[in-house]
Amino acid sequence: MGVAALQNSLSAKQQQVNKCTGQIAQYQQIVDELQRIHHQLEGAKSDLKHQKTRLVSFGFARYQNWKGTHFEKKYKEFITRKMQRDYDAVIKQIDKNMAIVNKMKADYQNRIYRNEGLIGQLKAAINSLVTQIENWVD
């Protein structure tokens, strides 16, 4: 094998490395964006839980200056039951979306890890396991 053939082979390998490096950078951008989305969903979930708590507190509170039974007869059940169920349904949907985003993020992280050889394969397996546990706990 001559010098020209070796240089061509080296050039081809360098192009493969550059292609992989660019692909890893793209994957990392996707991971970062998915992390940002996951963080926003966590904030929305926290806000909804707080609003639900405030709503329930309002529904069960006793107000000494409140005159009449209109609230008790017409709105209390709506606030304490129906709206609680609606909040729970929205929070459950946010949880599902967070799990999907988390799984997608892990998938792209694993694509990055798999470029690191045997250690990367192990990191990807551990990452998948951690993601599954996080989704169960969340």
Secondary structure, 3 states (H helix, E strand, C coil): CCHHHHHHHHHHHHHHHHHHHHHHHHHHHHHHHHHHHHHHHHHHHHHHHHHHHHHHHHHHCCCCCCCCCHHHHHHHHHHHHHHHHHHHHHHHHHHHHHHHHHHHHHHHHHHHHHHHHHHHHHHHHHHHHHHHHHHHHC
